[in-house]
Amino acid sequence: MSRAPNVKTRAVRIIGGGMAGLFLGLRLRQAGVEATVVESGRYPRHRVCGEFMAGAGETFMQRSGLRFDSPAFPRHRATRWYAGGHEVLRCMLPRPALGVSRHVLDHLLADAFRAAGGTLLEGVRERGNGSDDPPGTVRATGRRACPSPWIGLKAHYTGLTAEGLAVHLGRRAYVGVAPVEGGRVNVCGLFRKRPGLSAQREKALPAYLRASGLAELADRLDGAVLDPASLCGVAAFRFSPSFAGRGSGLCLGDRIGVIPPFTGDGMSLALESAESALPHLVAYARGESPWPETVARVRAAHATLFKGRFRWARRLHPFLLHPAGAFAVRLAAVSGFLPFSLLYRRTHAPLPPCTSKA
């Protein structure tokens, strides 16, 4: 959507300045719509995230004018899966995945949004759950908190050898290892909570790796250099999406639902949720669509785009986290019967044209 002069009669207020919120704000400003993003934190910051953009994500970034052609950002062309310390699967990706940290990406989006004339309020926390949001409010505040037996941990390391995207299957756990910019390697894992596990903050990730049967990877981390500022965790999340939303507000990104991280589609899904909402919010801002109709159209678009992906991901997810299921996945991979290409298509958006030089 090309940049247009301000023709708005209504403004859009976005609560949450993560990928989805900032990207929507930027795209609205490029369409000439007044937009404000309210963020409780400050930039730059780290987030629990696989930090690679697979699928259609980079195409959406290009539409906003942000490109990552610099060799500083690695391109991952293959994925490797490991179990018991041995490689069990190696597959080429349909398109190279972009390695970029949330620390850098959110900062770039925030700067681009400000440069486009958007209002960004940092360090401001807004209450409420969306049930009584006024018209023109979009919630992109991340996952919905709920009881969960899982914990996500992430950290950056230097001096850690990593090639492409690696997934390590453990006991009720899996961990992704992927290079990002600056020679860093992002290590991000989903683990079953272990209440009896005690470790210092900087040793939490290796401790969980060892408790999950991934001692070899833990030893590799012990021999690398941790960036303490990058270490973060997340809990109290679910993998069931909610496309109906609450009240009159709209939801984007992880606020709709957290897709199981093994898909590697979380970053792209956040951008896609914003891009699909864009034309309906522009119509609202220009007085061409009432707010209830706008809400209904965006929710319907999200359901059409994401229901199938979430359904397939939720079906596969337990296999990776249950010992018997992980064994079955490993056996199928070693035997050559794991339909990786089919599963990738079922858990990702169709790939639109990409103008990347990679």
C-alpha positions in Angstrom: 0.0 0.0 0.0 1.6 3.3 -1.1 2.0 6.3 1.1 -1.0 8.6 1.0 -1.7 12.0 2.4 -3.7 12.1 5.7 -7.3 11.7 4.8 -8.4 10.2 8.0 -11.4 11.1 10.1 -10.6 8.5 12.7 -7.4 7.4 14.4 -6.3 3.9 15.3 -4.8 3.2 18.8 -2.6 0.1 19.1 -1.9 -1.3 22.5 1.3 -3.3 22.4 4.5 -2.4 20.5 5.8 -5.8 19.5 6.2 -6.9 15.9 2.5 -7.0 15.1 1.7 -3.7 16.7 4.6 -1.8 15.3 4.2 -3.2 11.8 0.5 -2.4 11.7 1.3 1.1 12.9 3.9 1.6 10.2 1.6 0.3 7.5 -1.3 2.5 8.7 1.0 5.6 8.6 2.1 4.7 5.1 -1.6 4.7 4.1 -2.1 8.1 5.7 -3.9 7.0 8.8 -3.1 8.5 12.2 -1.8 5.8 14.5 -0.6 5.6 18.1 1.3 2.6 19.5 1.3 2.3 23.3 4.1 0.0 24.7 4.7 -0.8 28.3 8.4 -1.5 27.8 11.2 0.4 26.1 13.4 -0.3 23.0 15.6 -2.2 22.3 14.6 -5.3 24.3 14.9 -9.0 24.0 12.0 -11.4 23.6 11.6 -15.2 23.8 11.6 -16.0 20.1 13.2 -18.3 17.6 14.4 -15.2 15.8 14.3 -16.4 12.3 11.7 -15.4 9.7 10.5 -18.3 7.7 7.6 -18.5 5.3 6.1 -15.2 4.1 7.4 -12.9 6.8 10.1 -11.2 4.8 7.7 -10.4 2.0 5.5 -8.4 4.4 8.6 -6.6 5.7 9.5 -5.6 2.1 6.0 -4.1 1.6 6.8 -1.7 4.4 10.1 -0.7 2.8 12.3 -2.6 5.3 14.9 -4.9 3.7 17.6 -7.1 5.1 19.9 -7.5 2.1 23.0 -6.9 4.3 25.2 -9.9 4.7 25.1 -9.1 8.5 21.8 -11.0 8.5 22.3 -14.7 8.0 20.2 -16.7 5.6 19.3 -20.2 6.7 18.7 -22.6 3.7 18.3 -25.9 5.6 17.0 -27.3 8.8 18.6 -30.1 10.8 16.8 -32.1 13.5 18.7 -33.9 16.2 17.7 -36.6 18.8 20.0 -38.4 21.2 22.9 -36.2 19.9 22.5 -37.6 16.4 21.2 -35.9 13.3 17.9 -37.6 12.3 16.6 -35.2 9.6 18.1 -32.7 7.1 15.8 -30.8 4.8 16.1 -27.8 2.5 13.6 -25.0 3.3 11.3 -23.8 0.5 12.8 -20.4 0.9 15.9 -19.2 2.9 14.8 -18.0 6.4 16.1 -14.7 7.6 18.0 -14.7 10.9 17.3 -11.5 12.8 17.0 -10.9 16.6 13.9 -9.3 18.1 16.4 -6.9 19.8 17.2 -5.4 16.4 13.9 -6.0 14.5 11.7 -4.3 17.1 14.1 -1.4 17.2 14.1 -1.0 13.4 10.3 -1.1 13.3 10.0 1.4 16.1 12.3 3.8 14.3 10.5 3.4 11.0 7.1 4.0 12.7 8.3 7.2 14.2 9.9 8.3 10.9 6.6 7.8 9.2 4.9 10.2 11.6 3.5 7.7 14.1 3.2 8.4 17.8 5.0 5.8 20.0 4.4 5.9 23.7 7.0 3.9 25.6 6.8 2.9 29.2 3.0 3.3 29.3 0.9 0.4 30.6 -2.8 0.2 29.7 -5.2 -1.9 31.7 -8.1 -3.9 30.5 -8.5 -7.1 28.5 -10.2 -5.7 25.4 -13.8 -6.3 26.5 -14.7 -2.6 26.6 -12.1 -1.1 24.3 -13.4 2.0 22.4 -13.7 1.9 18.6 -10.4 2.1 16.8 -8.5 0.1 19.4 -6.3 -2.8 18.4 -4.6 -5.1 21.0 -1.3 -6.5 20.1 -0.1 -7.2 23.7 1.2 -10.7 23.2 0.1 -14.0 24.6 -2.9 -14.4 26.8 -1.8 -15.4 30.3 -3.2 -18.7 31.5 -2.0 -21.7 33.6 0.5 -23.8 31.7 3.0 -26.6 32.4 5.5 -25.2 29.9 8.3 -22.6 30.1 10.2 -20.9 27.3 13.8 -19.9 27.7 16.0 -18.0 25.3 19.6 -16.5 25.3 22.2 -15.3 22.8 25.7 -16.8 22.7 28.9 -16.0 20.9 31.6 -18.6 20.2 28.9 -21.2 19.5 29.2 -23.2 16.3 25.8 -23.4 14.5 24.9 -24.0 10.9 21.5 -23.3 9.6 18.4 -24.0 11.7 18.9 -26.8 14.2 16.1 -28.4 16.3 17.1 -30.6 19.2 14.5 -33.0 20.6 14.7 -33.8 24.3 12.5 -35.3 27.0 9.4 -33.2 27.0 11.4 -30.4 25.4 12.7 -29.1 22.1 15.2 -26.4 21.4 16.0 -24.3 18.4 19.5 -23.1 17.6 19.8 -20.4 15.0 22.5 -17.7 14.1 21.4 -14.1 14.1 23.2 -10.9 13.2 26.6 -10.0 14.8 27.9 -13.5 15.0 25.5 -14.4 17.7 23.5 -17.6 18.0 20.1 -17.6 19.5 19.2 -20.6 21.6 15.5 -20.9 22.4 13.7 -23.8 24.0 10.3 -25.0 25.2 10.5 -27.1 28.3 8.2 -28.9 30.7 8.4 -27.0 34.0 10.5 -28.7 36.6 9.7 -27.2 40.0 12.5 -29.0 41.7 15.1 -27.7 39.4 17.3 -25.1 41.0 19.9 -23.0 39.2 21.3 -19.5 39.0 19.6 -17.3 36.4 22.5 -17.5 34.0 22.6 -21.3 34.3 18.9 -21.9 33.9 19.0 -22.7 30.2 21.9 -25.3 30.5 20.2 -26.8 33.6 16.9 -27.3 31.7 18.8 -28.8 28.8 20.5 -31.3 31.0 17.3 -32.2 32.8 15.7 -32.8 29.3 18.4 -35.2 28.2 20.3 -32.6 26.1 23.6 -32.6 28.0 25.7 -32.4 24.8 24.1 -29.1 23.8 24.4 -27.9 27.4 28.1 -28.6 27.3 28.4 -26.6 24.1 26.7 -23.6 25.8 29.1 -23.9 28.8 32.0 -23.5 26.3 30.5 -20.4 24.7 30.0 -16.9 25.9 26.5 -15.9 27.2 25.1 -12.4 26.7 23.4 -12.1 30.1 21.1 -9.2 28.9 19.6 -11.5 26.3 18.5 -14.2 28.7 14.8 -14.2 29.2 11.9 -16.5 29.9 8.2 -16.8 29.4 5.5 -18.9 31.1 1.7 -19.0 31.4 0.8 -19.4 27.7 -1.4 -21.6 25.6 -1.4 -22.8 22.1 -5.1 -22.5 21.5 -6.1 -19.5 19.3 -9.1 -17.3 19.8 -10.4 -15.7 16.7 -13.5 -14.3 18.2 -11.8 -11.9 20.5 -13.5 -10.1 23.3 -15.9 -7.1 23.2 -15.3 -4.5 20.5 -11.5 -4.7 20.3 -9.3 -6.4 17.7 -6.3 -8.7 18.4 -3.1 -9.3 16.5 -0.2 -11.6 16.6 0.3 -13.7 19.7 -2.8 -12.1 21.2 -4.8 -14.2 18.8 -2.9 -17.3 19.9 0.7 -18.6 20.2 1.5 -21.1 17.4 3.7 -24.0 18.6 7.2 -22.8 18.1 8.5 -25.8 16.2 6.8 -24.4 13.1 9.1 -21.4 13.1 6.1 -19.3 11.8 5.5 -17.1 14.8 7.3 -14.0 13.4 5.7 -14.3 10.0 2.3 -14.9 11.6 2.6 -11.7 13.6 3.3 -9.6 10.4 0.6 -11.4 8.4 -2.0 -10.8 11.1 -1.3 -7.0 10.8 -1.1 -7.0 7.0 -4.5 -8.8 6.7 -6.1 -6.3 9.1 -4.7 -3.2 7.2 -7.3 -2.7 4.5 -10.2 -3.0 6.9 -8.7 -0.5 9.4 -7.9 1.9 6.6 -11.5 1.7 5.5 -12.6 2.4 9.1 -10.3 5.3 9.4 -11.6 6.9 6.2 -15.2 6.5 7.4 -16.0 3.8 4.9 -16.8 1.1 7.4 -18.3 1.2 10.9 -16.2 -0.3 13.7 -18.4 -3.4 14.4 -18.2 -4.3 10.7 -14.4 -3.7 10.7 -14.0 -6.0 13.7 -16.1 -8.7 12.1 -14.1 -8.5 8.8 -10.7 -8.7 10.5 -11.7 -11.6 12.7 -13.1 -13.5 9.7 -9.9 -12.8 7.7 -7.7 -14.1 10.6 -9.9 -17.2 11.0 -9.6 -18.0 7.3 -5.8 -17.4 7.3 -4.8 -19.1 10.5 -7.3 -21.8 11.6 -5.8 -24.5 9.5 -2.3 -23.7 10.4 -3.0 -23.8 14.2 -5.0 -27.0 13.8 -2.1 -28.8 12.1 0.5 -27.4 14.6 -1.6 -28.4 17.6 -1.9 -31.9 16.3 1.8 -32.3 15.7 3.0 -30.5 18.9 2.3 -33.3 21.4 4.3 -35.8 19.3 7.4 -33.6 19.8 6.9 -33.2 23.5 5.9 -36.8 24.5 8.7 -39.4 24.7 6.8 -41.9 22.6 5.8 -39.3 20.0 9.4 -37.9 19.8 10.6 -41.5 19.2 8.0 -41.9 16.4 9.1 -38.7 14.8 12.7 -39.7 15.0 12.0 -43.2 13.6 10.0 -41.7 10.7 12.7 -39.2 10.0 15.5 -41.8 10.0 13.5 -44.1 7.8 12.7 -41.3 5.3 9.0 -41.4 5.9 8.5 -38.0 7.6 6.6 -35.8 5.1 8.5 -32.6 6.0 7.4 -30.7 2.9 3.8 -31.5 3.4 3.9 -30.6 7.1 5.7 -27.3 6.3 3.0 -26.4 3.8 0.3 -27.2 6.3 1.8 -25.0 9.1 2.9 -22.0 7.0 1.2 -19.5 4.7 1.6 -20.0 0.9 4.8 -18.2 -0.2 4.1 -15.0 -2.0 6.8 -13.6 -4.4 9.9 -12.4 -2.6 12.3 -9.9 -4.0 15.2 -10.7 -1.7 18.6 -11.1 -3.4 19.4 -14.1 -1.2 
